[in-house]
Amino acid sequence: MPGIYIILLLVMAASWFVSYRLKSKFKQYSEVYLSSGLTGAEVAQKMLHDNGIYDVKVISVEGFLSDHYNPLEKTVNLSPEVYNMRTVAAAAVAAHECGHAVQHAKAYAWLSMRSALVPIVQFSSSIVQWILLAGVFLINTFPALLLIGVVLFAMTTLFSLITLPVEFDASRRALAWLNSTRLTYGEEQTQAKDALNWAAMTYVVAAIGSIATLLYYASLLAGRRE
């Protein structure tokens, strides 16, 4: 049991460090202007069209690093810092989000699996913390409640794990396209890769944290049954 607490603390520290480095890298590469002179929105539009995708809109949304692809509405949503800027950071993020649109258009298996889990995870996430809390307090009188909580949280953990290949593949597609079109050239390509690598690390840490939390509650349940 003490070992799990140590792991959870290490994950919390790693999460803070990765988040700090990501923001630092984004700020650093937001000051490096693209030799191509394209804005993030223009980069996104070009990548979509180069991949034969014309039914996805590129729009601006509020929020720092709020960039995401919405498969239901078919929109690439870019934060103002990405949508309007002509920097390496903007190009890298915009291309990454378009990488998800390309995955969607090509029916990428891991993305399809993650999309199928979204309704389940949305439901479980809304109630799992209360079930786990109640399960811990009632572990001696109603252990089945904690078991239900563990099963629900396991779905969230599975979602985190499936997210990893989805995010890494989107970055791979983005970097390959940026390189082939020479929109990021020389050092710019290295910087774009560095920015996306740190973004990917946030998902790695989240997955590890989810696994550690799942093991913690599973160990409580196993200890009750011994």
N, C-alpha and C positions, 0 to 999 in steps of 0.2 A: 504493500500500500504506500509507504513513504516514497518508493521509487516513482510511482505515478504522479505524486504531487511535484516531485522534482522535474519530471518531464513536462508537466503542465506549466510550471514556472519558466522553464527553458523555452517552451513554445511561445509564451506571452512575450518574453524578451526578444525572441527571434522575430515575432510579428511586429513589434515596435521598431526594431532595427530595419527590417525590410521596408516598412512603410516610410520611415525616415529617409532611407536611401532612394526609394522610388521618387519621393517628392523632390529630393535633392537633385537627382538625375534629370527629372523633368524640367526643373528650373534651369539647370546647367544647359541642357540642350534646347531650351526655349530661347536661349540667347545666341544660338548658332543658326544663322539664316541660310536657307537652301540656295544653292547655286542656280537651281531651276526657277526659283522665284514663285513657285506655286503655293497657294494657301492649302490648309488641311482639307477644306471642302473641295477644292479643285483636284487635289490628289485622290480623294475618295471617289469623286465622280469619274476620273480617268481610269482608276483601277476597276471600277464596276463595268464601265464600257469596254475596257480591254478584255474583260472576261465574259463579254456578251450579256451582261446584266443591265436591263433598262427599266425594270419595274420596281427598283428600289430607290427611295428618295434619300437624299442627304440633307439633314436638318440640324439646326443648332438648338441645344437644350441648356438650361441653366445648371450650374454646379461645377465645382472644380474636379477634374478627372471623372466626370460623370458619363464618359463616353461608353456607348454600348450599341449593339445591333439588336433590333427588335424583329424577330422572325414573323410574328403575327401581323404587324403593321407594315412589314418590309421597309424599315427605315434604319439608316445609319445615323445614330444620334451623337453629335459631337459637341463637346463643351466649347464655350467661346474661345478659350485659349488654344483650342485645336482648330476649330472651324475657320477662324479669321486669320490665324498667324501663318507666316511663311518660314517656318523653322523646321529643324530636324525632328524635334519632339512632336510637332504637329503632324508631320508626314508619317512618322512611325506609328503613332496612335491611329491616325485616320486609316492607314493601310491595314493595320491589325484588325480594326472593326470591319473593314471591307472583306478581310479574310474570312470572317464569320458569314458574311453574305455569300461568298463564293462556296463555302461549305454547304450552306443551305441550298444553293442552286444545284450543287452536285450531289445532294443527298448524302453527305458525309455521315457515315454510320455512327460515330461517337456523338455527333451533334444531334442526330435523330434520337439516340438513346437518352441523352440529357433532356431534350425537349419532352420526351414521353414521361419523364420523371417529374417535370415541373409541377403539375397539379398535385401530385402526391406529396412532394416536398413542401409546397406552399401550405397544404393542409397540416402536415405533421409539424412544421415549424411554428405554426400558430398556437399549438397546444402542448408540444412536447416538453417545454420547460416546466409547465405546471404539473404535468403528469410525472415527470422525473422528481420534482420537488415533493409532491404528495407521496410518491413511491418510496422516497427515502424516509419520510416521517412515518409511513405506515408499513415499513418493510417487515416488521415482525407480525403484523396482523393481516396484511393484504399484500404479500410479495408479488402476486400476479400483476399488480399495478406497475411496479418497477420494471417488470419484464416487458409490459406493453410500451413503457417509455423507452426502454433500450431498443426495442424493435423499431419504433418510430424514429429514434435518433440514428439508427443504423441506415435508414433511408437517406437521411441528410448526409451521412458520411459517404455513402455510395455515390451520391450526387457530386460531392466534392472530388472524389476520385475520378469520376467520369469527366469532370470539368478539365482535369489536367491535360489529357491528350487533345481536347478541343482547343484549349488556349495555346498550347505549344504549336499545334498545327496551323492555327490562324497566324501566329507570328512567323512561322516558316514560310507560309504562302506570301505574307506581306513582304518579308525581306527578299525573297526570291524575285518578286515582281519589282520592287524598288531597285534591285540590282540590275535586272534585265532591261528596265526602261531608263536606267542611269539617272533616275530622279534623285537618288542619293548616291553621290559619287565619292570614291576613295574613303577619306576619313569620315565623311557623312554616313556611309554605310556602316562603318564600325560603331559610330555613335548611336545610330538607329537600333542596331542589334543590342547594344548595351542597355539602352532604355527599355526595350521589349523584354530582355532577359530579367531585369529587375521587376518589371510588371508581372511576369510569369511566376516569379518567386513568391509573390503575395498569395497565389493560388496553392503553391506547394506548402507554404506555412499553414494556410487555412486547412488543407487536407490533413496535415500532420496533427494539427490541433484538434480536428474533428475525431481522428482516430484515437488520440490520447484521451479525449473526453469520453468517447464510447467505451474505451477500456476501463476507465475509472468507474463508470456506472455498472458495467458488466462485472467488475471485481466486487462491487458491493453486493450485487445479486448472487454471485458465486459464493461469497463469504457467508451469506444468509443460509445458503443451501447446504453448507458443509456441516 
